[in-house]
Amino acid sequence: MLFYIIRRLITAVAMLLIVTLTTFVMFFAGPVDPARLTCAKNCTPAVVEGNRKFMGFDKPVMVQYGDFLKGIVVGRDYPDDPEMRANAPQTVAHCDAPCLGYSVLQNKSVTDIVKDTLPITGSIALSAFVLWMIVGVLGGIIAALNRGRWIDRVIVALALIGFSLPSFFIGLILLTFVAIKWEIVPVPAYTAFTENPFLWAQGLVLPAITLACIFAASYVRLTRAYMIETMSEDYIRTAKAKGVKPWTIVRRHGLRAALTPIVTAAGLDLGGLLGGAVITEQVFNFQGLGWTAVRSIVATDLPVIVGMVLVAAAFIVLANLVVDVLYGVIDPRVRLT
């Protein structure tokens, strides 16, 4: 198992290097001058030239890439140009490792921006993940065990409705009626868990339900399909013939065999959400990674855009790594591959 994990770690690191290199080539070796994407509407020739030296965009792309990787490991100082640092030492800003760049528009390192917004996105994603896994997997099991009956049809119909509705529609309906009109819960607002755990949980109710409705619907259908397939296997009929309790059959034999595709989907979905729940954050005005990414695109803040792309990619790669390790736990045969 240890060598299996080591192999997967090496693969994950290689994937991250490929993603960062591809991102740099796309953004910094293209036809558009990257320095012009750092100053929004204030892009006079003097400002563009100053930002080019400040960010180190006057260097070859591969040199910039090497500086970026070095910044992730040991940190980095801005301005990147030694002459600018020598002439104005009081303006030097240090970006601690892992340094993802520096936003001239916000006068703040991208790493600090990520640190400020990641707890918001992480709270929404993890709370929604718990909801949709419980509702989706449990609903799929119930539907599979009652295949063809009315409860199966009801669950599948509800899942189809939930899967068909866009997240912004669900979010706006919950916000308009549940929070504003009926006042069942307060209008969602993010409060840090360390400040007040109750307000933190209260503010996440509607955003979490919004995301959970979309994902739970697909997990109901996924779990139902694989449970029906698994419960028709010969070893399941053998267990029934031996008098094994129904719930034991479902839990130890049926569900475990159906876990592989569920774990795959869950890991990728959670990894994608940790990179930013863009629409949900916009609807409820939660200033997380997705909200920040949209604002940086509107303002043409290239360092933040690149940082958000790399953070989202890193979560996807990390999610794949976790899924691969869970494969080895669920199915020992996978460790031999």
Secondary structure as UniProt FT lines:
FT   HELIX           2..28
FT   HELIX           34..37
FT   TURN            40..41
FT   HELIX           45..55
FT   TURN            56..58
FT   HELIX           61..74
FT   STRAND          76..78
FT   HELIX           82..87
FT   HELIX           89..91
FT   STRAND          93..95
FT   STRAND          102..103
FT   TURN            104..107
FT   STRAND          108..109
FT   HELIX           110..145
FT   TURN            146..148
FT   HELIX           150..164
FT   HELIX           167..173
FT   HELIX           174..181
FT   TURN            193..195
FT   HELIX           197..231
FT   HELIX           234..241
FT   TURN            242..243
FT   HELIX           246..248
FT   HELIX           249..254
FT   HELIX           255..274
FT   HELIX           278..284
FT   HELIX           289..298
FT   TURN            299..300
FT   HELIX           302..330
FT   HELIX           332..336
//
